[in-house]
């Protein structure tokens, strides 16, 4: 495979490029098997926090998981933080 870049690009440099200029050839496609078996890992230590959310957001998560909707929200926020930690 021919290298397109002289050095590894930073996340900020990649974010500025259109998708058509990014070489995704070394990243395998995520197929149905991956998504069927993917799991959100909830955080281990969960202090109590008060958070004001709009009714639509709460209703959305309650509809998906009535008994564990707050844990699902915490897991999604943790995944977001992890994804953006390297920036």
MODELLER restraints for C-alpha pairs under 7 A, 6 or more apart:
rsr = mdl.restraints
at = mdl.atoms
rsr.add(forms.Gaussian(group=physical.xy_distance, feature=features.Distance(at['CA:11:A'], at['CA:87:A']), mean=6.20, stdev=0.5))
rsr.add(forms.Gaussian(group=physical.xy_distance, feature=features.Distance(at['CA:40:A'], at['CA:75:A']), mean=6.41, stdev=0.5))
rsr.add(forms.Gaussian(group=physical.xy_distance, feature=features.Distance(at['CA:41:A'], at['CA:75:A']), mean=6.27, stdev=0.5))
rsr.add(forms.Gaussian(group=physical.xy_distance, feature=features.Distance(at['CA:42:A'], at['CA:71:A']), mean=6.76, stdev=0.5))
rsr.add(forms.Gaussian(group=physical.xy_distance, feature=features.Distance(at['CA:42:A'], at['CA:74:A']), mean=6.92, stdev=0.5))
rsr.add(forms.Gaussian(group=physical.xy_distance, feature=features.Distance(at['CA:42:A'], at['CA:75:A']), mean=4.57, stdev=0.5))
rsr.add(forms.Gaussian(group=physical.xy_distance, feature=features.Distance(at['CA:43:A'], at['CA:75:A']), mean=6.22, stdev=0.5))
rsr.add(forms.Gaussian(group=physical.xy_distance, feature=features.Distance(at['CA:43:A'], at['CA:78:A']), mean=6.92, stdev=0.5))
rsr.add(forms.Gaussian(group=physical.xy_distance, feature=features.Distance(at['CA:61:A'], at['CA:69:A']), mean=5.31, stdev=0.5))
rsr.add(forms.Gaussian(group=physical.xy_distance, feature=features.Distance(at['CA:62:A'], at['CA:69:A']), mean=5.34, stdev=0.5))
